[in-house]
Amino acid sequence: MLCAYAASQSSSDPLSGLVIGERPDPAARPGWSVVTLRAAGLNHHDVFSLEGVGLSADRLPMILGCDGAGVDEAGNEVIIHAVVPSDGWVGDETLDPARTLLSELYDGTLAERVAVPSRNLVPKPAGLSFAHAACLSTAWLTAYRMLFVNSGLTPGATVLVQGAGGGVSTALTQLGAAAGFRVWVTSREEDKRARAVEIGADQAFAPGARLPERVDAVMETVGAATWSHSINSLKSGGTVVISGATSGNAPAKAELTKIFFRQLRVVGSTMGNRTELERLAAFVVNKAITPAVDSTYALADARTGFEKMAAGDVFGKILFTL
Ligand SMILES: NC(=O)c1ccc[n+]([C@@H]2O[C@H](COP(=O)([O-])OP(=O)(O)OC[C@H]3O[C@@H](n4cnc5c(N)ncnc54)[C@H](OP(=O)(O)O)[C@@H]3O)[C@@H](O)[C@H]2O)c1
């Protein structure tokens, strides 16, 4: 079957290890289902895998991709939940120290077909297209948990989203606006700042800008480049929720004094569980949210999407259709 897989890894030239080519069909196994994909999505995670971050070389070749929606063997339209717990794990799968995401241990979704544990299939609401359903598995699920589970925010609060253009960031903006938060964003590019306002942000600022007032919470995925600004932008008692560090995980200043003196909370957040994915899908349909899509390609042209993401040239999700 056609797929996009990592054949080798390079931190300096990650796309050199990307192959768009043929791999064997997934094998059926007890308790698992094979899904024929209709749409799949790209995440920064896929670029990190090609860099050798989070995917060990002894697991290559590995089909990439965490996001997907399609049809299972029984004809059900499904969204794929990408978090795979270890055998016998009970409880929230994101707390399993041995959990993996699709494409880390088991082949991922950038393929014509993928095998996943049957419990990882979430019914796709009829009102959601396959393309928009494929946006939800990773970036949108992560944004949902950051905002609605881990931030402690209630509607009416002001939240700052760092780095407006990414998949997680656009999801944070659209979900936050739909839930009644005042969403402020930063972006390096004027065009992305304008587009963030179009999809629901109240105001958009250049990175590091002084805000009109301090905010209740900051949503961090950029990491080192924005960390000090995030800490400085919080009200006393405010919360920074962090789920990524695209620009690096060693900020010039950890800001420890400000964190304890102003009694800030730093909350780590990773993906979400199956129930949260179901609720996210329902929320998106109930609020008639149209996820921001940067661009859509046939899977055969996936390399163009990877190039865009590696260059940071994105506003919303990059999707592949099958
Ligand atoms: N913990 C989890 O479960 C989880 C799940 C999903 C994603 N993540 C992580 O979250 C991050 C974002 O993922 P994504 O898929 O949304 O990636 P993406 O689409 O590539 O987004 C990258 C974003 O980061 C900003 N950015 C990148 N480099 C920057 C820099 N040097 N300075 C300032 N801003 C910078 C960009 O903002 P502008 O261009 O607008 O300035 C853009 O919005 C990644 O690190 C990813 O691994 C974690």
The ligand as a Gaussian input file, in Angstrom:
#p B3LYP/6-31G(d) Opt

LIG

0 1
 N        2.361000      16.973000      24.242000
 C        1.594000      16.588000      23.245000
 O        0.802000      15.669000      23.390000
 C        1.661000      17.306000      21.943000
 C        0.657000      17.119000      20.997000
 C        0.693000      17.880000      19.813000
 C        1.762000      18.750000      19.605000
 N        2.736000      18.851000      20.535000
 C        3.878000      19.762000      20.311000
 O        3.375000      21.081000      20.124000
 C        4.215000      21.779000      19.202000
 C        3.367000      22.337000      18.087000
 O        2.876000      21.272000      17.310000
 P        2.126000      21.543000      15.948000
 O        1.867000      20.230000      15.300000
 O        1.015000      22.483000      16.206000
 O        3.321000      22.251000      15.152000
 P        3.337000      23.293000      14.005000
 O        2.024000      23.209000      13.294000
 O        4.588000      23.105000      13.264000
 O        3.366000      24.692000      14.834000
 C        4.496000      25.376000      15.125000
 C        4.118000      26.679000      15.857000
 O        5.182000      27.096000      16.615000
 C        5.478000      28.466000      16.369000
 N        6.945000      28.515000      16.309000
 C        7.768000      27.601000      15.798000
 N        9.057000      27.964000      15.975000
 C        9.025000      29.132000      16.631000
 C       10.026000      30.019000      17.097000
 N       11.325000      29.779000      16.935000
 N        9.636000      31.145000      17.708000
 C        8.323000      31.408000      17.865000
 N        7.335000      30.595000      17.445000
 C        7.690000      29.478000      16.829000
 C        4.784000      28.887000      15.117000
 O        4.163000      30.123000      15.340000
 P        4.125000      31.360000      14.269000
 O        4.679000      30.871000      12.967000
 O        2.681000      31.725000      14.208000
 O        4.943000      32.417000      14.901000
 C        3.721000      27.801000      14.964000
 O        2.509000      28.294000      15.449000
 C        5.283000      20.790000      18.759000
 O        6.442000      20.987000      19.546000
 C        4.658000      19.446000      19.067000
 O        5.601000      18.422000      19.269000
 C        2.706000      18.150000      21.683000

